[in-house]
């Protein structure tokens, strides 16, 4: 049994969708896939992808990314309602959105958002970041309230222990996961990459590995005893910062 990880497959792009469709239907039958968000904001396409992946892997685990919660082209009331529909779509196809345990291994999904604990948003970020137009939150929830809403959902899972524990989120738990070579001109997006409270929860859980996505920058680094892995498929044009493949992160 192997565990593979990928995030940010953005199947709205035909090249990315073709990659998913062409994944072997026999090679991964005994394997697990961690899908760390940002598949698509289109519910119909999301369901199609869930169905395809569920047929290829022993088990698929998923957390939604920010794209899954966009409602700008839907008739859905708000992003919390969209979250429920995304979860229902996952469950309908046997995709796990709760902790999964098998053969001494526990895999724990952690939902999250960003709350500007990585830095104050600039005017450029507020004017250009699609979430601020494409998401809609009940009672005009602020980022810190959105993050608290998600963090509360993780609390019941933070006592899980096993021979090996792997956790995963879409958002970054710490800003130093961004490599130092990122040009300053792109760093205005950092406040929207994740939140400090997610790292606090990860430290409480103390997994062996934490998988994340969102940044589109592939990384495999260890901080204070935890291995952090980002294997984002990313947009078709982002070939220099992503490997465009599944990554095996565990084998038993």
C-alpha positions in Angstrom: 0.0 0.0 0.0 1.3 3.4 -1.0 0.0 6.9 -0.2 0.2 9.5 -3.0 -0.4 13.2 -2.7 -1.4 16.0 -5.1 -3.1 19.3 -4.9 -4.2 22.1 -7.1 -5.0 20.0 -10.1 -7.3 22.7 -11.5 -9.1 20.5 -14.0 -10.9 23.5 -15.6 -7.8 23.5 -17.8 -8.1 20.8 -20.4 -4.4 19.7 -20.1 -4.9 19.1 -16.4 -8.2 17.2 -16.9 -6.5 15.0 -19.6 -3.8 14.1 -17.1 -6.3 13.0 -14.5 -8.3 11.0 -17.1 -5.1 9.3 -18.3 -4.1 8.1 -14.8 -3.9 4.3 -14.8 -7.0 2.4 -13.8 -5.0 -0.6 -12.5 -1.7 0.7 -11.0 -3.2 2.4 -7.9 -5.9 -0.1 -6.9 -4.2 -0.8 -3.5 -3.2 2.8 -2.9 -4.5 5.9 -1.2 -4.6 9.4 -2.7 -4.5 12.6 -0.7 -6.2 15.3 -2.8 -5.4 18.6 -1.0 -7.9 21.0 -2.6 -8.4 23.2 -5.7 -9.8 20.7 -8.1 -12.5 23.0 -9.6 -15.2 25.4 -8.5 -17.7 23.7 -10.8 -19.7 21.1 -8.8 -20.5 19.0 -11.9 -16.9 18.7 -12.9 -15.9 18.1 -9.3 -18.3 15.2 -9.1 -16.9 13.8 -12.4 -13.4 14.0 -11.0 -14.4 12.4 -7.7 -16.0 9.5 -9.6 -12.9 9.0 -11.8 -10.5 9.0 -8.9 -12.6 6.8 -6.7 -12.5 4.2 -9.4 -8.7 4.3 -9.7 -7.6 4.3 -6.0 -8.4 2.1 -2.9 -9.3 5.3 -1.1 -9.3 9.1 -1.9 -9.2 11.7 0.9 -10.0 15.3 0.2 -10.1 18.8 1.7 -11.6 21.7 -0.2 -9.5 24.6 -1.4 -10.5 28.2 -1.9 -11.6 27.5 -5.5 -14.2 24.9 -4.3 -15.9 27.6 -2.3 -16.3 30.1 -5.1 -20.0 30.9 -5.7 -19.7 33.7 -8.3 -21.0 31.6 -11.2 -23.5 29.5 -9.1 -26.9 30.1 -7.7 -25.7 29.0 -4.4 -26.4 31.2 -1.4 -23.0 31.5 0.1 -19.6 29.7 0.5 -20.8 27.8 3.6 -23.6 26.3 1.6 -21.2 25.5 -1.2 -18.9 23.7 1.3 -21.9 21.5 2.3 -22.6 20.7 -1.3 -18.9 19.9 -1.9 -18.8 17.6 1.1 -22.0 15.9 -0.1 -20.5 15.3 -3.5 -17.4 13.8 -2.0 -19.4 11.4 0.2 -21.6 10.4 -2.6 -18.6 9.0 -4.4 -16.9 7.5 -1.4 -14.3 10.2 -1.0 -13.2 10.6 2.6 -13.4 14.0 4.3 -12.9 12.6 7.8 -9.8 10.8 9.3 -9.1 7.5 7.7 -7.3 4.6 9.5 -5.6 1.5 8.0 -2.8 -0.8 9.0 -1.2 1.4 11.6 -1.6 4.5 9.5 -4.0 7.5 10.2 -4.6 10.2 7.6 -6.2 13.3 9.0 -7.7 16.1 6.9 -7.6 19.6 8.4 -9.8 22.3 6.9 -8.7 25.9 7.0 -8.7 29.3 5.5 -6.5 32.5 5.8 -6.8 35.2 8.4 -3.9 37.6 7.5 -1.8 36.2 10.3 0.9 35.9 7.7 0.8 39.6 7.0 -1.6 42.6 6.4 -3.2 42.5 2.9 -2.0 45.2 0.5 -4.3 47.1 -1.7 -3.0 45.1 -4.6 -4.1 41.8 -2.9 -7.5 43.2 -2.0 -8.1 44.4 -5.5 -6.9 41.3 -7.4 -7.4 38.2 -5.2 -10.3 36.3 -6.8 -11.6 35.0 -3.5 -12.7 38.4 -2.4 -15.1 38.5 -5.4 -15.9 34.9 -6.0 -16.6 33.8 -2.4 -19.6 35.0 -0.4 -19.9 34.5 3.4 -23.0 34.6 5.6 -23.3 37.7 7.8 -20.3 39.2 6.0 -17.9 37.0 8.0 -14.4 38.4 8.2 -11.3 36.3 7.4 -10.5 35.7 11.0 -14.1 34.5 11.6 -13.9 32.2 8.6 -10.7 30.7 9.8 -12.1 30.2 13.3 -15.1 28.4 11.7 -12.8 26.0 10.0 -10.4 25.5 12.9 -13.2 24.5 15.2 -14.0 21.6 12.9 -10.5 20.2 13.3 -10.5 20.1 17.1 -12.1 16.7 17.6 -9.4 15.1 15.4 -6.2 16.5 17.1 -5.9 13.6 19.6 -5.4 10.9 16.9 -2.3 8.8 17.3 -1.0 5.8 15.4 2.2 4.2 14.2 2.3 6.8 11.4 0.1 9.9 11.2 -0.2 12.0 8.0 -2.2 15.2 8.1 -3.1 17.4 5.2 -4.7 20.8 4.5 -5.1 23.0 1.4 -3.7 26.1 3.0 -0.2 26.7 4.4 0.3 26.3 8.1 3.5 28.5 8.2 4.8 31.2 5.9 8.4 29.9 6.0 7.3 27.0 3.8 7.6 29.6 1.0 11.2 29.3 -0.3 13.5 32.3 -0.1 13.9 32.5 -3.9 10.3 33.7 -4.5 10.7 37.2 -6.0 9.5 40.1 -3.9 7.0 41.1 -6.6 5.0 37.9 -5.9 5.0 38.1 -2.2 2.0 40.4 -1.9 -0.1 37.2 -2.0 1.5 35.8 1.2 -1.3 37.1 3.6 -3.8 34.9 1.7 -1.7 31.7 1.8 -2.7 30.3 5.2 -2.8 30.9 8.9 -0.8 30.5 12.1 -3.6 28.7 13.9 -3.3 25.8 11.5 0.3 25.2 12.5 -0.8 25.3 16.1 -3.2 22.5 15.5 -0.7 20.5 13.5 1.8 20.8 16.5 -1.0 19.5 18.8 -1.7 16.6 16.5 2.1 16.0 15.9 1.9 14.1 12.6 4.9 12.5 10.9 4.0 14.2 7.6 1.9 17.2 6.7 0.8 17.7 3.1 -0.4 21.1 1.9 -1.2 22.9 -1.3 -2.4 26.3 -2.5 1.0 27.9 -3.1 1.7 26.0 -6.4 5.3 25.7 -5.3 6.5 22.1 -4.8 8.4 21.6 -1.6 9.6 18.8 0.7 11.1 20.2 3.9 11.3 19.3 7.6 10.7 21.8 10.4 10.9 20.7 14.1 10.4 17.0 13.4 7.5 17.3 10.9 8.0 16.7 7.2 6.0 19.2 5.1 5.2 18.3 1.5 3.6 20.3 -1.3 3.0 18.5 -4.6 0.8 21.0 -6.4 0.0 20.1 -10.0 -0.7 23.8 -10.7 -1.7 25.7 -13.8 -0.4 24.4 -17.2 2.0 27.3 -17.5 3.6 26.7 -14.1 6.1 24.0 -15.2 9.1 25.3 -13.4 7.6 25.1 -9.9 5.6 21.9 -10.1 6.4 18.4 -11.2 3.1 17.5 -12.9 2.8 14.1 -11.3 1.6 12.1 -8.3 4.1 11.9 -5.5 4.4 8.8 -3.3 4.9 10.1 0.3 4.5 6.8 2.2 4.7 3.0 1.5 3.9 0.1 3.7 
